[in-house]
Amino acid sequence: MPLPSYPFAGKRYWFPEATPAPPAGQAAHRRRTHTVGLDDAVVRDHVVRGQPVLPGVAVLDLVRGAAAGELGAVTALTDVRWHAPVTVDAKTTTVHIGLERRGDGLAFVVSDDAGTVHATGTALAGPAGAPPDLDLAAILERCRTPVDVHELYHRAEASGLRYGATFRRLASVRRGADEAIATIDAADPADANWLPVGPVDAALQVLRALGEGELLLPASVGRIDLLDRPVGRLVAHGRLREVDPRRGSARADVIVADERGRVAVAFHDFHAVRPRPVGYLRSAWRLAPPVEPAVPQGPALVLTGPGDGGLAAALLDRHPGGGRIVDVAAARPTEAGYRDLLSELRPATVYLLTGVDELRYGASDLAHLETAQEIGVVALFRVVRALLAGDRTPIRVVVVTSGAQQIDDRRPAPNPFAAAQIGLARVAARELRFAEISCLDLDPDELGRPDLTRLVAGHRPADDVEVALRGGHRLVRQLHPALLPPDDPDRAPWRHGGVYLLVGGGGGLGAQVGGLLARRYAANLVVVGRRQAEAVEPALAALRRAGAQVMYQRADVTDPVAMGEVVRAARQRFGRLNGAVHAAFTLADRTLSTMDEDGLRAALSAKLRGSAVLHQVLADEPLDIVAYFSSAVALTAPAGQANYAAASTFQDAFARHVGARYRVPVKVYNWGYWGRPDRWPVRSTRSGWPASVCGRSRHSTGSGPSKRSPRHR
Ligand SMILES: NC(=O)c1ccc[n+]([C@@H]2O[C@H](COP(=O)([O-])OP(=O)(O)OC[C@H]3O[C@@H](n4cnc5c(N)ncnc54)[C@H](OP(=O)(O)O)[C@@H]3O)[C@@H](O)[C@H]2O)c1
């Protein structure tokens, strides 16, 4: 292939393509892989809210090309949904197109390396109908108002969508009552794509002439007829079907034709939506470049439990200064005990291996949870406190777990009980400036790997505090901007007249979601809390006023007997349960230097034991949803919130574990800070809730989306 001879040659080159052979026995499934990068003009020239994004039309062209390789010719794409933008935040991003035979066509799924699904739909190869040509004269007669194209691009930029030259192709635009027509500059002759991305994207821009300049992004298209490759100068005709300015959504048909009106591509029921007013983030595990393991120095203190598979002894062997192994499960050292150990041994490295476990436990095993908490997060807390009380010389602390991090949504991580120490360690890494604290999660099936000890002993955290080792590869957890799908009550997991258990429903967020369920779904609510009913009466009365039948049950979510009674009472009163929300927690923000152990346990209990108890008492209920209200703190780990971060990383891991292992319909909401409760009712124009609660919530490789926020609760 000839290469560009100098940087400004202007000739575009499409994405390099690779088509790996399908694994044997999977002939019905095909996968094509493309690499897109910041050097590609279609990415560089398409910046949404400061983030280069592969345009939806480019995704369509990749899909069409991949499907054409299987079907010969693709005449239509149907039920196309863009679930999440393909943001290109590294130099390159890999996009996979999975294809599977579905009747006469191919179902497609566009995803990335982290498993995030970006688009889905179906490609068809049947004979294409011949639509009538556009009656250009009649359209022009109806569209008499000229639209200033420069102003249109200026407004797009002001709304957060910056188009570069590749996409600034609207030559002239005129509008009528609910339709507009545009002429579009031809594609670069070197553009060999079947769907020339710049011009076809510009064709959809015709709808901008009919809007108020608000940023609307593509969400779905009912059907795209691919009749002829659009070449030369084009005409685009857009006609609105429906506009909802309140919800920020528009539906339209857009026809792309040649200058004589002959139709090339027709978008039927193209749906664009306003992105959420707040930013959302999703967490994803990414493959990190390999790092040469460090050579261990000085003595080591290895704190271990019953199931480390020999790792403790092997690690100690690697330390030239020797050291000591302490069986935390047997010895249960106190904070003073750790102080003595540290001052006697003066280790260069402390390993905490109590989260490494070869055994599997049931999610309702409260006795194991208790042990895991004591030898895990509580032991780490004591170590950290002992370090704070010492002379604060530099030290390395490696918190090793196995199977606590769920890298793959389909494979339950077997050991969520060890996840609490990850949250605490991450906050400690911020608060203890003299210590290099990192977390490393191993695959429990790989504990016998010959190179494991070398990788653990030489683990260097750099900036990636949370690292998982899988198959000898380093994976790091990162946050990425995400767009939520449109709010769609019909796809929500809540049903009209449903019966919902609201644990913590007398508190701030619990009462808000209860109010929403009452108003929108005429729900029956079973509110649970530890206080007397009178203390929560104002909140209960508000729920009744909102239309709910409300039953208050005084119970502690950590008490399995009391919670069993709650479920029985709910069934007796309403005949069934359709879902549950776990919104119980205790806020007790402190730095680790001012936190005491009772405070730590109090902050952990509702989310640790409370989550396990809720799972236990609901095990036999056929529920539509179990919503865990976790916090963005699980992902951001801010200083001063170590107990909360520990509780939240546990809750996330636990919820995802029961979702994957027991097929519980779990949703995890990593909320950001909601602000002052007295201001909550004015936070949203509609329900007081982001749509993700009442509509379908999205899940990425991490938990549900987190609301981006400067502060957290
Ligand atoms: N508010 C925010 O900005 C924010 C941000 C991120 C995440 N979240 C999450 O959202 C959830 C709710 O937060 P919130 O701000 O609404 O909290 P909140 O106002 O403090 O309410 C918490 C509720 O939990 C109940 N509770 C606590 N421990 C319990 C136990 N052991 N058993 C039964 N009920 C218990 C409390 O009632 P009793 O005292 O009567 O038991 C209280 O009504 C939490 O999970 C939190 O992590 C909130």
The ligand as a Tripos MOL2 file, in Angstrom:
@<TRIPOS>MOLECULE
LIG
   48    52     1     0     0
SMALL
NO_CHARGES

@<TRIPOS>ATOM
      1 N1        -26.4380   10.6570   49.6410 N.am      1 LIG1
      2 C1        -25.4500   10.6090   48.7560 C.2       1 LIG1
      3 O1        -24.9540   11.6230   48.2690 O.2       1 LIG1
      4 C2        -24.9370    9.2760   48.3370 C.ar      1 LIG1
      5 C3        -23.8670    9.2510   47.4150 C.ar      1 LIG1
      6 C4        -23.3610    8.0250   47.0070 C.ar      1 LIG1
      7 C5        -23.9480    6.8620   47.4560 C.ar      1 LIG1
      8 N2        -24.9700    6.9120   48.3480 N.ar      1 LIG1
      9 C6        -25.5120    5.6320   48.8110 C.3       1 LIG1
     10 O2        -26.9070    5.6700   48.8870 O.3       1 LIG1
     11 C7        -27.3520    4.9430   50.0100 C.3       1 LIG1
     12 C8        -28.2710    5.8070   50.8450 C.3       1 LIG1
     13 O3        -27.5790    6.9830   51.2080 O.3       1 LIG1
     14 P1        -28.3240    8.1500   51.9710 P.3       1 LIG1
     15 O4        -27.5360    9.3690   51.7460 O.co2     1 LIG1
     16 O5        -29.7490    8.1110   51.6260 O.co2     1 LIG1
     17 O6        -28.1220    7.6900   53.4810 O.3       1 LIG1
     18 P2        -28.9470    8.1110   54.7750 P.3       1 LIG1
     19 O7        -29.7650    9.3100   54.5130 O.co2     1 LIG1
     20 O8        -27.9930    8.1200   55.8970 O.co2     1 LIG1
     21 O9        -29.9190    6.8740   54.9400 O.3       1 LIG1
     22 C9        -29.4350    5.6240   55.2580 C.3       1 LIG1
     23 C10       -30.5780    4.8380   55.8220 C.3       1 LIG1
     24 O10       -30.0870    3.5620   56.1160 O.3       1 LIG1
     25 C11       -30.7410    3.1100   57.2870 C.3       1 LIG1
     26 N3        -29.8420    2.1540   57.9250 N.ar      1 LIG1
     27 C12       -28.5520    2.3310   58.2970 C.ar      1 LIG1
     28 N4        -28.0560    1.2070   58.8260 N.ar      1 LIG1
     29 C13       -29.0510    0.2900   58.7980 C.ar      1 LIG1
     30 C14       -29.1620   -1.0440   59.2110 C.ar      1 LIG1
     31 N5        -28.1360   -1.6790   59.7680 N.pl3     1 LIG1
     32 N6        -30.3130   -1.6780   59.0160 N.ar      1 LIG1
     33 C15       -31.3810   -1.0650   58.4500 C.ar      1 LIG1
     34 N7        -31.3370    0.2160   58.0390 N.ar      1 LIG1
     35 C16       -30.1900    0.8880   58.2150 C.ar      1 LIG1
     36 C17       -30.9340    4.3490   58.1360 C.3       1 LIG1
     37 O11       -32.1060    4.2620   58.9050 O.3       1 LIG1
     38 P3        -32.0360    3.8400   60.4400 P.3       1 LIG1
     39 O12       -31.0620    4.7420   61.0830 O.co2     1 LIG1
     40 O13       -33.4410    4.0090   60.8960 O.co2     1 LIG1
     41 O14       -31.6060    2.4220   60.4750 O.co2     1 LIG1
     42 C18       -31.1430    5.4260   57.0790 C.3       1 LIG1
     43 O15       -32.5030    5.6680   56.8750 O.3       1 LIG1
     44 C19       -26.1150    4.4720   50.7360 C.3       1 LIG1
     45 O16       -25.9080    3.1290   50.4180 O.3       1 LIG1
     46 C20       -25.0140    5.3120   50.1990 C.3       1 LIG1
     47 O17       -23.8050    4.6060   50.1300 O.3       1 LIG1
     48 C21       -25.4780    8.0940   48.7930 C.ar      1 LIG1
@<TRIPOS>BOND
     1     1     2 1
     2     2     3 2
     3     2     4 1
     4     4     5 ar
     5     4    48 ar
     6     5     6 ar
     7     6     7 ar
     8     7     8 ar
     9     8     9 1
    10     8    48 ar
    11     9    10 1
    12     9    46 1
    13    10    11 1
    14    11    12 1
    15    11    44 1
    16    12    13 1
    17    13    14 1
    18    14    15 2
    19    14    16 1
    20    14    17 1
    21    17    18 1
    22    18    19 2
    23    18    20 1
    24    18    21 1
    25    21    22 1
    26    22    23 1
    27    23    24 1
    28    23    42 1
    29    24    25 1
    30    25    26 1
    31    25    36 1
    32    26    27 ar
    33    26    35 ar
    34    27    28 ar
    35    28    29 ar
    36    29    30 ar
    37    29    35 ar
    38    30    31 1
    39    30    32 ar
    40    32    33 ar
    41    33    34 ar
    42    34    35 ar
    43    36    37 1
    44    36    42 1
    45    37    38 1
    46    38    39 2
    47    38    40 1
    48    38    41 1
    49    42    43 1
    50    44    45 1
    51    44    46 1
    52    46    47 1
@<TRIPOS>SUBSTRUCTURE
     1 LIG1         1 GROUP 0 **** ****
